[in-house]
């Protein structure tokens, strides 16, 4: 099942393959202007700024160590957290596997689109690594 959301200069859709993000010509022009002034378009700060509308619609950035991932790739998804901010359930999880070669913003600037790969359904159904769960608190189903 695929659905499409739009927020100003970003469109995104989620399907079984991943989270695909597309930018408008206006945002592309803005990114090119920023690059021309010397900004590092591969920086995490730029990525967070450009993809902020996703956060406004319920996604959040997930640190790899929060889920026991052995990567430095950007990871975004939808999770349930306890009152202390610990992940207690993964609902959807997407990562950018080409992070060592290029950046999501680089892809957007070159192709107007980028896809964060959906992590396997198995991982989405697993509970969070035991060390990330607060002692005495059970996972919510």
N, CA, C and O atoms as a GROMACS GRO file, in nm:
protein
  564
    1UNK      N    1   0.084  -0.117   0.000
    1UNK     CA    2   0.000   0.000   0.000
    1UNK      C    3   0.089   0.124   0.000
    1UNK      O    4   0.186   0.132   0.075
    2UNK      N    5   0.056   0.218  -0.082
    2UNK     CA    6   0.133   0.341  -0.093
    2UNK      C    7   0.044   0.460  -0.060
    2UNK      O    8  -0.075   0.462  -0.094
    3UNK      N    9   0.102   0.558   0.005
    3UNK     CA   10   0.029   0.682   0.030
    3UNK      C   11   0.123   0.797   0.006
    3UNK      O   12   0.245   0.783   0.015
    4UNK      N   13   0.066   0.910  -0.026
    4UNK     CA   14   0.148   1.026  -0.059
    4UNK      C   15   0.112   1.142   0.034
    4UNK      O   16  -0.006   1.170   0.056
    5UNK      N   17   0.211   1.207   0.086
    5UNK     CA   18   0.193   1.326   0.169
    5UNK      C   19   0.267   1.441   0.101
    5UNK      O   20   0.361   1.420   0.024
    6UNK      N   21   0.223   1.562   0.130
    6UNK     CA   22   0.288   1.679   0.073
    6UNK      C   23   0.299   1.786   0.180
    6UNK      O   24   0.203   1.811   0.254
    7UNK      N   25   0.412   1.849   0.188
    7UNK     CA   26   0.431   1.963   0.277
    7UNK      C   27   0.519   2.063   0.205
    7UNK      O   28   0.639   2.042   0.189
    8UNK      N   29   0.461   2.170   0.161
    8UNK     CA   30   0.529   2.279   0.092
    8UNK      C   31   0.617   2.229  -0.022
    8UNK      O   32   0.568   2.203  -0.132
    9UNK      N   33   0.747   2.215   0.002
    9UNK     CA   34   0.840   2.182  -0.106
    9UNK      C   35   0.878   2.034  -0.113
    9UNK      O   36   0.964   1.996  -0.191
   10UNK      N   37   0.814   1.950  -0.032
   10UNK     CA   38   0.843   1.806  -0.032
   10UNK      C   39   0.718   1.725  -0.056
   10UNK      O   40   0.610   1.757  -0.006
   11UNK      N   41   0.732   1.621  -0.134
   11UNK     CA   42   0.630   1.517  -0.147
   11UNK      C   43   0.697   1.389  -0.100
   11UNK      O   44   0.816   1.370  -0.123
   12UNK      N   45   0.622   1.302  -0.034
   12UNK     CA   46   0.679   1.174   0.002
   12UNK      C   47   0.573   1.066   0.000
   12UNK      O   48   0.455   1.091   0.024
   13UNK      N   49   0.618   0.947  -0.030
   13UNK     CA   50   0.530   0.831  -0.030
   13UNK      C   51   0.603   0.714   0.033
   13UNK      O   52   0.725   0.702   0.025
   14UNK      N   53   0.526   0.629   0.094
   14UNK     CA   54   0.580   0.512   0.163
   14UNK      C   55   0.518   0.389   0.098
   14UNK      O   56   0.396   0.382   0.082
   15UNK      N   57   0.602   0.293   0.061
   15UNK     CA   58   0.552   0.166   0.009
   15UNK      C   59   0.639   0.054   0.062
   15UNK      O   60   0.722   0.075   0.150
   16UNK      N   61   0.620  -0.066   0.009
   16UNK     CA   62   0.694  -0.181   0.061
   16UNK      C   63   0.844  -0.171   0.038
   16UNK      O   64   0.920  -0.240   0.106
   17UNK      N   65   0.888  -0.088  -0.056
   17UNK     CA   66   1.032  -0.074  -0.084
   17UNK      C   67   1.098   0.033   0.000
   17UNK      O   68   1.216   0.023   0.033
   18UNK      N   69   1.022   0.136   0.035
   18UNK     CA   70   1.086   0.242   0.111
   18UNK      C   71   1.005   0.369   0.122
   18UNK      O   72   0.886   0.374   0.090
   19UNK      N   73   1.074   0.471   0.166
   19UNK     CA   74   1.019   0.604   0.182
   19UNK      C   75   1.083   0.690   0.073
   19UNK      O   76   1.203   0.718   0.078
   20UNK      N   77   1.004   0.730  -0.026
   20UNK     CA   78   1.056   0.807  -0.138
   20UNK      C   79   1.016   0.953  -0.121
   20UNK      O   80   0.899   0.986  -0.100
   21UNK      N   81   1.116   1.039  -0.130
   21UNK     CA   82   1.098   1.182  -0.109
   21UNK      C   83   1.133   1.254  -0.238
   21UNK      O   84   1.234   1.223  -0.302
   22UNK      N   85   1.050   1.350  -0.277
   22UNK     CA   86   1.071   1.428  -0.399
   22UNK      C   87   1.062   1.576  -0.363
   22UNK      O   88   0.981   1.616  -0.280
   23UNK      N   89   1.146   1.657  -0.427
   23UNK     CA   90   1.144   1.801  -0.400
   23UNK      C   91   1.086   1.877  -0.520
   23UNK      O   92   1.080   1.826  -0.632
   24UNK      N   93   1.045   2.000  -0.492
   24UNK     CA   94   0.992   2.088  -0.596
   24UNK      C   95   1.107   2.164  -0.662
   24UNK      O   96   1.217   2.171  -0.608
   25UNK      N   97   1.080   2.222  -0.780
   25UNK     CA   98   1.183   2.306  -0.843
   25UNK      C   99   1.226   2.423  -0.754
   25UNK      O  100   1.343   2.462  -0.756
   26UNK      N  101   1.134   2.478  -0.676
   26UNK     CA  102   1.168   2.591  -0.588
   26UNK      C  103   1.269   2.548  -0.481
   26UNK      O  104   1.363   2.622  -0.453
   27UNK      N  105   1.249   2.432  -0.422
   27UNK     CA  106   1.344   2.385  -0.321
   27UNK      C  107   1.478   2.351  -0.386
   27UNK      O  108   1.584   2.379  -0.328
   28UNK      N  109   1.476   2.291  -0.504
   28UNK     CA  110   1.601   2.262  -0.573
   28UNK      C  111   1.680   2.390  -0.598
   28UNK      O  112   1.801   2.394  -0.576
   29UNK      N  113   1.612   2.494  -0.642
   29UNK     CA  114   1.678   2.623  -0.665
   29UNK      C  115   1.738   2.677  -0.536
   29UNK      O  116   1.850   2.728  -0.536
   30UNK      N  117   1.663   2.667  -0.426
   30UNK     CA  118   1.712   2.712  -0.296
   30UNK      C  119   1.837   2.635  -0.255
   30UNK      O  120   1.934   2.694  -0.207
   31UNK      N  121   1.836   2.504  -0.274
   31UNK     CA  122   1.952   2.422  -0.239
   31UNK      C  123   2.074   2.459  -0.323
   31UNK      O  124   2.186   2.465  -0.272
   32UNK      N  125   2.052   2.483  -0.451
   32UNK     CA  126   2.163   2.523  -0.540
   32UNK      C  127   2.221   2.658  -0.497
   32UNK      O  128   2.343   2.677  -0.501
   33UNK      N  129   2.136   2.751  -0.457
   33UNK     CA  130   2.183   2.881  -0.409
   33UNK      C  131   2.267   2.864  -0.282
   33UNK      O  132   2.371   2.927  -0.267
   34UNK      N  133   2.220   2.779  -0.192
   34UNK     CA  134   2.295   2.755  -0.068
   34UNK      C  135   2.430   2.691  -0.098
   34UNK      O  136   2.531   2.725  -0.036
   35UNK      N  137   2.431   2.597  -0.192
   35UNK     CA  138   2.556   2.532  -0.231
   35UNK      C  139   2.653   2.634  -0.291
   35UNK      O  140   2.773   2.628  -0.264
   36UNK      N  141   2.602   2.728  -0.370
   36UNK     CA  142   2.685   2.830  -0.434
   36UNK      C  143   2.750   2.922  -0.331
   36UNK      O  144   2.855   2.981  -0.358
   37UNK      N  145   2.689   2.935  -0.213
   37UNK     CA  146   2.748   3.018  -0.108
   37UNK      C  147   2.852   2.942  -0.025
   37UNK      O  148   2.911   2.997   0.068
   38UNK      N  149   2.872   2.814  -0.059
   38UNK     CA  150   2.975   2.736   0.010
   38UNK      C  151   2.923   2.644   0.119
   38UNK      O  152   3.003   2.580   0.187
   39UNK      N  153   2.791   2.636   0.137
   39UNK     CA  154   2.739   2.545   0.239
   39UNK      C  155   2.768   2.401   0.201
   39UNK      O  156   2.764   2.364   0.083
   40UNK      N  157   2.798   2.319   0.301
   40UNK     CA  158   2.824   2.177   0.280
   40UNK      C  159   2.691   2.105   0.267
   40UNK      O  160   2.625   2.079   0.367
   41UNK      N  161   2.653   2.072   0.146
   41UNK     CA  162   2.523   2.011   0.121
   41UNK      C  163   2.516   1.866   0.168
   41UNK      O  164   2.408   1.807   0.168
   42UNK      N  165   2.628   1.808   0.205
   42UNK     CA  166   2.628   1.670   0.257
   42UNK      C  167   2.618   1.666   0.409
   42UNK      O  168   2.622   1.558   0.468
   43UNK      N  169   2.603   1.781   0.473
   43UNK     CA  170   2.600   1.784   0.619
   43UNK      C  171   2.466   1.732   0.672
   43UNK      O  172   2.362   1.745   0.607
   44UNK      N  173   2.472   1.673   0.790
   44UNK     CA  174   2.349   1.627   0.855
   44UNK      C  175   2.257   1.744   0.884
   44UNK      O  176   2.134   1.730   0.876
   45UNK      N  177   2.314   1.859   0.919
   45UNK     CA  178   2.232   1.976   0.951
   45UNK      C  179   2.141   2.015   0.834
   45UNK      O  180   2.023   2.043   0.854
   46UNK      N  181   2.197   2.016   0.714
   46UNK     CA  182   2.116   2.049   0.594
   46UNK      C  183   2.010   1.942   0.574
   46UNK      O  184   1.894   1.974   0.544
   47UNK      N  185   2.047   1.815   0.589
   47UNK     CA  186   1.951   1.707   0.573
   47UNK      C  187   1.833   1.723   0.670
   47UNK      O  188   1.717   1.709   0.630
   48UNK      N  189   1.864   1.751   0.796
   48UNK     CA  190   1.759   1.768   0.895
   48UNK      C  191   1.669   1.888   0.861
   48UNK      O  192   1.547   1.880   0.877
   49UNK      N  193   1.728   1.997   0.814
   49UNK     CA  194   1.649   2.114   0.777
   49UNK      C  195   1.555   2.084   0.660
   49UNK      O  196   1.436   2.115   0.665
   50UNK      N  197   1.608   2.023   0.556
   50UNK     CA  198   1.529   1.997   0.436
   50UNK      C  199   1.417   1.896   0.463
   50UNK      O  200   1.306   1.910   0.412
   51UNK      N  201   1.448   1.794   0.544
   51UNK     CA  202   1.349   1.688   0.569
   51UNK      C  203   1.263   1.713   0.693
   51UNK      O  204   1.190   1.624   0.735
   52UNK      N  205   1.272   1.832   0.750
   52UNK     CA  206   1.193   1.867   0.869
   52UNK      C  207   1.043   1.840   0.854
   52UNK      O  208   0.980   1.797   0.951
   53UNK      N  209   0.982   1.864   0.736
   53UNK     CA  210   0.839   1.836   0.724
   53UNK      C  211   0.802   1.690   0.758
   53UNK      O  212   0.692   1.664   0.804
   54UNK      N  213   0.893   1.597   0.735
   54UNK     CA  214   0.866   1.458   0.772
   54UNK      C  215   0.846   1.445   0.922
   54UNK      O  216   0.760   1.370   0.969
   55UNK      N  217   0.926   1.518   0.997
   55UNK     CA  218   0.916   1.515   1.144
   55UNK      C  219   0.781   1.572   1.187
   55UNK      O  220   0.718   1.522   1.280
   56UNK      N  221   0.738   1.677   1.119
   56UNK     CA  222   0.609   1.738   1.150
   56UNK      C  223   0.492   1.642   1.124
   56UNK      O  224   0.384   1.660   1.180
   57UNK      N  225   0.514   1.542   1.040
   57UNK     CA  226   0.410   1.445   1.008
   57UNK      C  227   0.429   1.310   1.079
   57UNK      O  228   0.373   1.210   1.036
   58UNK      N  229   0.506   1.308   1.187
   58UNK     CA  230   0.512   1.189   1.270
   58UNK      C  231   0.634   1.101   1.257
   58UNK      O  232   0.650   1.007   1.336
   59UNK      N  233   0.721   1.127   1.161
   59UNK     CA  234   0.846   1.052   1.153
   59UNK      C  235   0.943   1.111   1.255
   59UNK      O  236   0.922   1.222   1.306
   60UNK      N  237   1.048   1.038   1.284
   60UNK     CA  238   1.153   1.094   1.369
   60UNK      C  239   1.286   1.029   1.332
   60UNK      O  240   1.292   0.918   1.280
   61UNK      N  241   1.393   1.104   1.359
   61UNK     CA  242   1.527   1.052   1.337
   61UNK      C  243   1.558   0.953   1.448
   61UNK      O  244   1.528   0.979   1.565
   62UNK      N  245   1.616   0.842   1.412
   62UNK     CA  246   1.649   0.737   1.508
   62UNK      C  247   1.800   0.717   1.507
   62UNK      O  248   1.859   0.695   1.401
   63UNK      N  249   1.860   0.726   1.622
   63UNK     CA  250   2.004   0.701   1.632
   63UNK      C  251   2.028   0.550   1.616
   63UNK      O  252   1.955   0.471   1.676
   64UNK      N  253   2.128   0.510   1.538
   64UNK     CA  254   2.153   0.368   1.518
   64UNK      C  255   2.165   0.288   1.648
   64UNK      O  256   2.117   0.175   1.656
   65UNK      N  257   2.229   0.347   1.750
   65UNK     CA  258   2.248   0.274   1.876
   65UNK      C  259   2.116   0.249   1.948
   65UNK      O  260   2.108   0.160   2.034
   66UNK      N  261   2.013   0.325   1.916
   66UNK     CA  262   1.882   0.304   1.980
   66UNK      C  263   1.819   0.172   1.938
   66UNK      O  264   1.736   0.117   2.011
   67UNK      N  265   1.858   0.122   1.822
   67UNK     CA  266   1.798  -0.002   1.772
   67UNK      C  267   1.901  -0.111   1.749
   67UNK      O  268   1.870  -0.215   1.691
   68UNK      N  269   2.022  -0.088   1.793
   68UNK     CA  270   2.127  -0.188   1.778
   68UNK      C  271   2.179  -0.201   1.636
   68UNK      O  272   2.232  -0.305   1.598
   69UNK      N  273   2.164  -0.095   1.555
   69UNK     CA  274   2.211  -0.098   1.416
   69UNK      C  275   2.361  -0.070   1.412
   69UNK      O  276   2.411   0.018   1.481
   70UNK      N  277   2.431  -0.146   1.330
   70UNK     CA  278   2.575  -0.128   1.316
   70UNK      C  279   2.604  -0.047   1.190
   70UNK      O  280   2.666  -0.096   1.095
   71UNK      N  281   2.559   0.077   1.191
   71UNK     CA  282   2.575   0.166   1.077
   71UNK      C  283   2.577   0.310   1.127
   71UNK      O  284   2.538   0.339   1.240
   72UNK      N  285   2.624   0.397   1.041
   72UNK     CA  286   2.616   0.541   1.069
   72UNK      C  287   2.518   0.607   0.974
   72UNK      O  288   2.509   0.729   0.967
   73UNK      N  289   2.443   0.525   0.902
   73UNK     CA  290   2.348   0.576   0.804
   73UNK      C  291   2.235   0.653   0.871
   73UNK      O  292   2.196   0.622   0.984
   74UNK      N  293   2.183   0.754   0.801
   74UNK     CA  294   2.064   0.821   0.853
   74UNK      C  295   1.948   0.722   0.859
   74UNK      O  296   1.924   0.647   0.763
   75UNK      N  297   1.876   0.721   0.970
   75UNK     CA  298   1.763   0.632   0.990
   75UNK      C  299   1.644   0.716   1.034
   75UNK      O  300   1.656   0.799   1.124
   76UNK      N  301   1.532   0.695   0.970
   76UNK     CA  302   1.410   0.767   1.004
   76UNK      C  303   1.298   0.665   1.014
   76UNK      O  304   1.299   0.563   0.946
   77UNK      N  305   1.202   0.692   1.099
   77UNK     CA  306   1.092   0.598   1.111
   77UNK      C  307   0.985   0.648   1.204
   77UNK      O  308   0.982   0.764   1.245
   78UNK      N  309   0.897   0.557   1.235
   78UNK     CA  310   0.788   0.584   1.327
   78UNK      C  311   0.801   0.483   1.439
   78UNK      O  312   0.797   0.362   1.416
   79UNK      N  313   0.816   0.532   1.561
   79UNK     CA  314   0.838   0.445   1.676
   79UNK      C  315   0.749   0.487   1.792
   79UNK      O  316   0.699   0.600   1.796
   80UNK      N  317   0.730   0.395   1.885
   80UNK     CA  318   0.667   0.428   2.013
   80UNK      C  319   0.778   0.439   2.115
   80UNK      O  320   0.871   0.359   2.117
   81UNK      N  321   0.768   0.540   2.199
   81UNK     CA  322   0.867   0.562   2.304
   81UNK      C  323   0.798   0.564   2.440
   81UNK      O  324   0.680   0.598   2.451
   82UNK      N  325   0.874   0.528   2.543
   82UNK     CA  326   0.821   0.537   2.679
   82UNK      C  327   0.838   0.679   2.730
   82UNK      O  328   0.884   0.767   2.657
   83UNK      N  329   0.801   0.702   2.854
   83UNK     CA  330   0.807   0.836   2.913
   83UNK      C  331   0.949   0.890   2.926
   83UNK      O  332   0.969   1.010   2.942
   84UNK      N  333   1.049   0.801   2.918
   84UNK     CA  334   1.189   0.842   2.928
   84UNK      C  335   1.254   0.860   2.791
   84UNK      O  336   1.373   0.890   2.782
   85UNK      N  337   1.175   0.841   2.683
   85UNK     CA  338   1.229   0.858   2.549
   85UNK      C  339   1.291   0.734   2.489
   85UNK      O  340   1.345   0.740   2.378
   86UNK      N  341   1.284   0.621   2.558
   86UNK     CA  342   1.338   0.496   2.505
   86UNK      C  343   1.241   0.434   2.406
   86UNK      O  344   1.120   0.435   2.428
   87UNK      N  345   1.293   0.381   2.297
   87UNK     CA  346   1.208   0.314   2.198
   87UNK      C  347   1.155   0.185   2.259
   87UNK      O  348   1.231   0.104   2.313
   88UNK      N  349   1.024   0.167   2.249
   88UNK     CA  350   0.966   0.042   2.297
   88UNK      C  351   0.902  -0.038   2.184
   88UNK      O  352   0.873  -0.157   2.201
   89UNK      N  353   0.880   0.026   2.067
   89UNK     CA  354   0.828  -0.047   1.952
   89UNK      C  355   0.864   0.025   1.824
   89UNK      O  356   0.851   0.147   1.814
   90UNK      N  357   0.910  -0.052   1.724
   90UNK     CA  358   0.938   0.001   1.591
   90UNK      C  359   0.815  -0.021   1.504
   90UNK      O  360   0.772  -0.135   1.487
   91UNK      N  361   0.758   0.086   1.450
   91UNK     CA  362   0.641   0.074   1.363
   91UNK      C  363   0.683   0.073   1.216
   91UNK      O  364   0.633  -0.008   1.138
   92UNK      N  365   0.773   0.161   1.180
   92UNK     CA  366   0.830   0.162   1.045
   92UNK      C  367   0.972   0.215   1.057
   92UNK      O  368   1.003   0.296   1.144
   93UNK      N  369   1.057   0.167   0.969
   93UNK     CA  370   1.199   0.200   0.979
   93UNK      C  371   1.257   0.209   0.839
   93UNK      O  372   1.243   0.118   0.758
   94UNK      N  373   1.323   0.322   0.811
   94UNK     CA  374   1.383   0.346   0.679
   94UNK      C  375   1.525   0.399   0.698
   94UNK      O  376   1.552   0.478   0.789
   95UNK      N  377   1.615   0.353   0.612
   95UNK     CA  378   1.752   0.398   0.623
   95UNK      C  379   1.808   0.430   0.485
   95UNK      O  380   1.756   0.384   0.384
   96UNK      N  381   1.914   0.509   0.484
   96UNK     CA  382   1.979   0.552   0.359
   96UNK      C  383   2.110   0.474   0.345
   96UNK      O  384   2.212   0.513   0.401
   97UNK      N  385   2.107   0.362   0.269
   97UNK     CA  386   2.224   0.274   0.264
   97UNK      C  387   2.347   0.330   0.192
   97UNK      O  388   2.457   0.281   0.213
   98UNK      N  389   2.331   0.432   0.107
   98UNK     CA  390   2.444   0.486   0.031
   98UNK      C  391   2.515   0.600   0.102
   98UNK      O  392   2.585   0.679   0.039
   99UNK      N  393   2.496   0.610   0.233
   99UNK     CA  394   2.547   0.723   0.311
   99UNK      C  395   2.698   0.741   0.299
   99UNK      O  396   2.747   0.853   0.315
  100UNK      N  397   2.775   0.636   0.273
  100UNK     CA  398   2.921   0.648   0.265
  100UNK      C  399   2.966   0.700   0.128
  100UNK      O  400   3.082   0.739   0.111
  101UNK      N  401   2.875   0.700   0.030
  101UNK     CA  402   2.909   0.740  -0.106
  101UNK      C  403   2.851   0.877  -0.141
  101UNK      O  404   2.917   0.959  -0.205
  102UNK      N  405   2.729   0.898  -0.100
  102UNK     CA  406   2.659   1.023  -0.131
  102UNK      C  407   2.570   1.059  -0.012
  102UNK      O  408   2.579   0.998   0.094
  103UNK      N  409   2.486   1.158  -0.031
  103UNK     CA  410   2.396   1.199   0.077
  103UNK      C  411   2.254   1.208   0.024
  103UNK      O  412   2.234   1.220  -0.097
  104UNK      N  413   2.156   1.202   0.113
  104UNK     CA  414   2.018   1.219   0.066
  104UNK      C  415   1.998   1.352  -0.006
  104UNK      O  416   1.926   1.358  -0.106
  105UNK      N  417   2.060   1.458   0.043
  105UNK     CA  418   2.045   1.589  -0.021
  105UNK      C  419   2.116   1.589  -0.156
  105UNK      O  420   2.067   1.650  -0.251
  106UNK      N  421   2.230   1.522  -0.165
  106UNK     CA  422   2.298   1.508  -0.294
  106UNK      C  423   2.208   1.439  -0.396
  106UNK      O  424   2.200   1.482  -0.511
  107UNK      N  425   2.139   1.334  -0.355
  107UNK     CA  426   2.045   1.265  -0.445
  107UNK      C  427   1.931   1.358  -0.485
  107UNK      O  428   1.893   1.364  -0.602
  108UNK      N  429   1.877   1.431  -0.387
  108UNK     CA  430   1.767   1.524  -0.419
  108UNK      C  431   1.811   1.630  -0.518
  108UNK      O  432   1.736   1.667  -0.609
  109UNK      N  433   1.933   1.680  -0.502
  109UNK     CA  434   1.983   1.783  -0.592
  109UNK      C  435   2.012   1.730  -0.732
  109UNK      O  436   1.998   1.801  -0.830
  110UNK      N  437   2.052   1.604  -0.739
  110UNK     CA  438   2.085   1.544  -0.869
  110UNK      C  439   1.962   1.487  -0.940
  110UNK      O  440   1.946   1.504  -1.060
  111UNK      N  441   1.877   1.418  -0.864
  111UNK     CA  442   1.765   1.344  -0.924
  111UNK      C  443   1.627   1.395  -0.886
  111UNK      O  444   1.526   1.347  -0.938
  112UNK      N  445   1.620   1.492  -0.795
  112UNK     CA  446   1.496   1.547  -0.740
  112UNK      C  447   1.424   1.446  -0.652
  112UNK      O  448   1.313   1.474  -0.605
  113UNK      N  449   1.482   1.332  -0.628
  113UNK     CA  450   1.419   1.229  -0.548
  113UNK      C  451   1.524   1.147  -0.473
  113UNK      O  452   1.638   1.135  -0.518
  114UNK      N  453   1.484   1.092  -0.360
  114UNK     CA  454   1.571   1.004  -0.283
  114UNK      C  455   1.481   0.901  -0.217
  114UNK      O  456   1.367   0.930  -0.180
  115UNK      N  457   1.534   0.779  -0.202
  115UNK     CA  458   1.458   0.674  -0.134
  115UNK      C  459   1.537   0.624  -0.016
  115UNK      O  460   1.653   0.584  -0.028
  116UNK      N  461   1.473   0.626   0.100
  116UNK     CA  462   1.525   0.562   0.219
  116UNK      C  463   1.468   0.421   0.217
  116UNK      O  464   1.346   0.403   0.214
  117UNK      N  465   1.555   0.322   0.219
  117UNK     CA  466   1.514   0.182   0.207
  117UNK      C  467   1.438   0.136   0.333
  117UNK      O  468   1.480   0.162   0.446
  118UNK      N  469   1.326   0.068   0.310
  118UNK     CA  470   1.250   0.012   0.421
  118UNK      C  471   1.329  -0.105   0.478
  118UNK      O  472   1.376  -0.192   0.404
  119UNK      N  473   1.343  -0.107   0.608
  119UNK     CA  474   1.408  -0.220   0.674
  119UNK      C  475   1.307  -0.333   0.678
  119UNK      O  476   1.186  -0.310   0.672
  120UNK      N  477   1.355  -0.452   0.688
  120UNK     CA  478   1.270  -0.570   0.679
  120UNK      C  479   1.156  -0.568   0.780
  120UNK      O  480   1.168  -0.514   0.890
  121UNK      N  481   1.046  -0.627   0.739
  121UNK     CA  482   0.929  -0.636   0.826
  121UNK      C  483   0.965  -0.708   0.954
  121UNK      O  484   0.912  -0.676   1.060
  122UNK      N  485   1.053  -0.806   0.945
  122UNK     CA  486   1.094  -0.880   1.065
  122UNK      C  487   1.152  -0.786   1.169
  122UNK      O  488   1.117  -0.795   1.287
  123UNK      N  489   1.238  -0.696   1.127
  123UNK     CA  490   1.299  -0.603   1.222
  123UNK      C  491   1.193  -0.511   1.280
  123UNK      O  492   1.196  -0.478   1.399
  124UNK      N  493   1.098  -0.468   1.196
  124UNK     CA  494   0.994  -0.379   1.244
  124UNK      C  495   0.908  -0.446   1.351
  124UNK      O  496   0.852  -0.377   1.437
  125UNK      N  497   0.897  -0.578   1.348
  125UNK     CA  498   0.814  -0.648   1.445
  125UNK      C  499   0.891  -0.688   1.570
  125UNK      O  500   0.831  -0.722   1.672
  126UNK      N  501   1.025  -0.682   1.563
  126UNK     CA  502   1.106  -0.717   1.679
  126UNK      C  503   1.095  -0.610   1.784
  126UNK      O  504   1.067  -0.494   1.754
  127UNK      N  505   1.117  -0.649   1.906
  127UNK     CA  506   1.124  -0.546   2.010
  127UNK      C  507   1.262  -0.482   2.003
  127UNK      O  508   1.353  -0.532   1.938
  128UNK      N  509   1.274  -0.373   2.069
  128UNK     CA  510   1.400  -0.300   2.073
  128UNK      C  511   1.502  -0.382   2.152
  128UNK      O  512   1.463  -0.457   2.241
  129UNK      N  513   1.631  -0.368   2.121
  129UNK     CA  514   1.733  -0.441   2.196
  129UNK      C  515   1.712  -0.424   2.347
  129UNK      O  516   1.679  -0.316   2.396
  130UNK      N  517   1.731  -0.533   2.418
  130UNK     CA  518   1.702  -0.538   2.562
  130UNK      C  519   1.768  -0.426   2.640
  130UNK      O  520   1.709  -0.373   2.734
  131UNK      N  521   1.890  -0.389   2.603
  131UNK     CA  522   1.959  -0.286   2.679
  131UNK      C  523   1.894  -0.149   2.664
  131UNK      O  524   1.922  -0.058   2.743
  132UNK      N  525   1.806  -0.131   2.563
  132UNK     CA  526   1.739  -0.003   2.544
  132UNK      C  527   1.605   0.003   2.616
  132UNK      O  528   1.542   0.109   2.619
  133UNK      N  529   1.561  -0.106   2.674
  133UNK     CA  530   1.433  -0.109   2.743
  133UNK      C  531   1.457  -0.088   2.891
  133UNK      O  532   1.544  -0.150   2.951
  134UNK      N  533   1.379   0.000   2.950
  134UNK     CA  534   1.393   0.030   3.092
  134UNK      C  535   1.356  -0.094   3.173
  134UNK      O  536   1.255  -0.159   3.145
  135UNK      N  537   1.438  -0.125   3.272
  135UNK     CA  538   1.413  -0.243   3.356
  135UNK      C  539   1.275  -0.236   3.418
  135UNK      O  540   1.234  -0.132   3.470
  136UNK      N  541   1.203  -0.347   3.412
  136UNK     CA  542   1.073  -0.358   3.474
  136UNK      C  543   0.959  -0.308   3.386
  136UNK      O  544   0.843  -0.318   3.424
  137UNK      N  545   0.992  -0.253   3.268
  137UNK     CA  546   0.886  -0.205   3.180
  137UNK      C  547   0.869  -0.302   3.065
  137UNK      O  548   0.966  -0.338   2.998
  138UNK      N  549   0.748  -0.346   3.042
  138UNK     CA  550   0.721  -0.441   2.934
  138UNK      C  551   0.691  -0.367   2.807
  138UNK      O  552   0.643  -0.254   2.808
  139UNK      N  553   0.719  -0.434   2.696
  139UNK     CA  554   0.692  -0.376   2.565
  139UNK      C  555   0.542  -0.373   2.544
  139UNK      O  556   0.471  -0.468   2.576
  140UNK      N  557   0.494  -0.260   2.489
  140UNK     CA  558   0.353  -0.246   2.454
  140UNK      C  559   0.331  -0.308   2.318
  140UNK      O  560   0.413  -0.291   2.228
  141UNK      N  561   0.225  -0.378   2.303
  141UNK     CA  562   0.194  -0.439   2.172
  141UNK      C  563   0.093  -0.361   2.096
  141UNK      O  564   0.056  -0.400   1.986
   0.00000   0.00000   0.00000
